[in-house]
Amino acid sequence: MKPLKQFSVPFTGLKLGKHDFEFEIDDAFFNEFEYSLIKSGKLKVQMEMDKQETMLLLNFRISGSVRLNCDKCLSDFDQQVTIEERQIVKFAEDNLESDDPEIIILNRSESEIDVSGLLYEMINVAVPYIKNCSNGGNGQQCDQQMIDKLESLSAENNEETETVDPRWEALKKLK
């Protein structure tokens, strides 16, 4: 059985109208995606599917936390994530591509939609560009010992770059 099979939602036998689905996302979900920036997390997904004659309207509510590495002190911390997104799925006779990223085109012969890729993208986009312990939402602060060590190493490097090789000084005089 495919590990992400639980994220495949069959819509063929459903009546027109709204239907609710729930998913749990954990470490196994993120491990299925090669080179994932997020390796660990615990999230709950509530998906409302509004089935219509020619399309599906998918509304996602994702909440929970993901484990990230701080860009400043390199320690792990939990980042709280709350996402609300909408996705439109239209049915067509041919396999067409949509110019709008909010619209997915499915062939009429399809009977289910796999939302694992959509969920993965939504979660990754919700992760802040600069990951910092203090912005995680749980009151955690950066590891001060690591910050001090990085600052001391940075100060040593600055002193080394300030001393100029005398050969370069001689070349500068030639101008």
N, C-alpha and C positions, 0 to 999 in steps of 0.2 A: 504494500500500500504506500502511495506517495505521501510524504509527511505533510504537504500543504493541501492535501485533498479536502480537508475540513473547510477550507476557504473557497471551495467551489460551490456556488449556490445554484441549484436547479430552479428554473423559473417556468418550465413548460407546463407543468400540471397545476400551477397556481391560478386562482381566480384573479380577475382584474381588481385592483385596489391595493391597499397598503398591507405589507407583511413585514414583521420584525424578525431580525436575526441577531444573535450575539456570538462573539468570538473572544477567545482568550489568546493573547500573544505572550510568549515567553522566550527563553533563550533558544529553544529549538527552532523557532520561527526565524530568528536572525541568523542562525548557523546555516540555514538553507541558502542564504544569499552569499555568494562568493565575494570577498573583499568588502564586506559590510563594515561601515564605520561604527555601527552599534553592535556590540557583541552580547549584550545582556539587557533585559528589560522585563517588565511585567505591566501589561496594558490590557484594558478591557475595551472591546469595540461593540458599539450598538449601531446596527445598520437597519435603516428603514428603506424598504424597496416598495416603490409605488409602481405597480405594473399597469401599463396602459396598452392600447391596441398596437401602437407603432413604436413604443419606447419604454424604457425603464428609467425611473428617477431614483438614484441611490443617494441617501443622506447618511453620512457617517458621523458618529460621535465617538472619539477616541480619548480615553483618559488613563493616566497611570504614570509610570516613571521608567526612564531608561538610564543605564549606567554608562557614563562618559568619563574620559580622561581630561583633567583640567589642563588648559593650555599654559597656565602660569606656573603651577607647582607640580604638575604631572601626576597628581594623586587621583584616584577614582572617586566619583561622587554621583549621586542620583539626581537626575534632572526631571522635574515634574513636567508632564506634557498634557495639554488639553487641546484637542483638535476638533473642529467642525468643518466638514467639507461636503461638497455635492458633486455628483458625477451623473452625466446623462448618457444612456446607452440607447442608440437607435438601431432599428432593424432595417436591413436592406437586402436586396436580391443578390447583389454582387459584393465582393470584398473591397469596399472603398476605404480610403483613408480620409480622416477628417482633419481640417486645418485648425479647428478649435481643440485645444488640449482638454477641454471640459467635456468633450463628446467622444464616445467610443462607438464605432460602427460594428455591429455583429451581423453575420449572415442569418437569414431567417431559419436556416436548418439547425442552428445552434440551440442547445437545450439547457445550457448552464453557463454561468460566467464565473471566472476565477478572479477573486478580488485580492489575492495575496500580493500581487505586484502593486496594485493601487495603494494598499495599506502600507507596504514597505516605503513607497515614495512619499506618502503623506507624513509618515513618522520621521523620515530622514530630512524632509524639508522643514519640519517643525523644530529640529535641533538647531540651537543658535550657532551662528557662524563662528563666534568666539566663545569657547566653552570655558567657563570660570566657576570655581566652587561656590563663590559668594552669590552667583546668579542662579544657583540650582533651585532655590525656593525652599530649602529645608534648613536654612540658618547656618550651614557649614561654612567654615572659613578656610582659606588656603593654608597649607602646611608651612608654618613660619620658618621652621628649620631648613626646609628645602629652598625657600625664598632667600634666606640669608646666605646659604651656600652658593646659589646662583649669582647673587650680587657680589659676593667675594671673588668668585671666578671671573666675573665680568670686569671688576676693578683691576684684577691682575692683568687681564688682556689689554685694558686701556693703557696701563703703564708701559707695557711692552711696545705698543704701537707708537707711543709718543717719542721713544728714543729713535733717532734717525741715523741710518747708516752714513758714516762720514763720506763714503764714496758718492752718495747721492748729493751731499752738500757741495762737493767739488763740482759735480755736473751742473748744479743749479747756478753756480758762479759763472759758468760759461755763457749764459744768456746775455 
